[in-house]
Amino acid sequence: MITQTIQLALIPVFVLVAIGNILNILSTRLGRVVDRARLLQKLYAETEGGEHDGIVREIRLVDRRIKIITRAIRLMVLSALAIGSTVAVLFLQGLAGLDLHVLAAGIFLVSIILLLIALVLFLQETQVAADALQVPADLLELHRNI
């Protein structure tokens, strides 16, 4: 019976590993964005006019990115907790001889939904980051045929 339980728990554990890897990526991105926010806050006090307006625009984008990444991390952690709960329910079922298939499936489904929502937020954050990095048209010198 314990062998079957371990086999059943393998898929959720693989999902848990994937979540851990994605959390690592998100936390690295968050660290970089926070570092950029600190630099922009310093520049905020040192700039005026159009340059200051550009700093404010970028601070707004950085703030948005921080909020999106934080939400994605929160959902990933909740998903990981639900995966852990799924594994615990599977082992409880195997050890106690209870029929908890429906509960385990429900918790697993919730964890996958949380994971998918977090991935959508991750996609949204990368789009905000890409939008912030658009190269000004005058620097591209599109009028030149190079």
C-alpha positions, 0 to 999 in steps of 0.5 A: 500500500505504501508503494502505491502511495509513493507512486501517487505522490510522485506527480505532485512532488514533480510539480512542487520542484517546478514551483520551487524553480519558478519561485527562484526565478521570481525572487531573482527578478524581484531582487533586481527590480528592488535594486532598480527601485532603490537607484531610481529613488536616489535619482528622483531627488537629483533630477528636474524637468524632463529627466525627472518625469522619465524617472517618475515614469520608470518608478511607476513601472517598477512599482507595478512590477514589484506588485505583480511579482509579489502577487505571483510569488504569493500564489506560487507559495499557496500552490506549493502549500496545496501540493504539500497538502495533497501529498499529506492527504495521499499518505494519510489515505494510504496509512489510515485506509481512508478514501480521500481520493476526491479530497486529494484531487480537489486540493491538487486541482486548486494548486494547479489553478493557483500555479496557472494564475501565478504563471499568468502574472509572471507573463504580465510582469515580463510584458511590463518589463519589456514595455519599460525597455523599449528603445527610443525611436531616435536612437534606432536611427531608422532613417539610415539604411545600415 
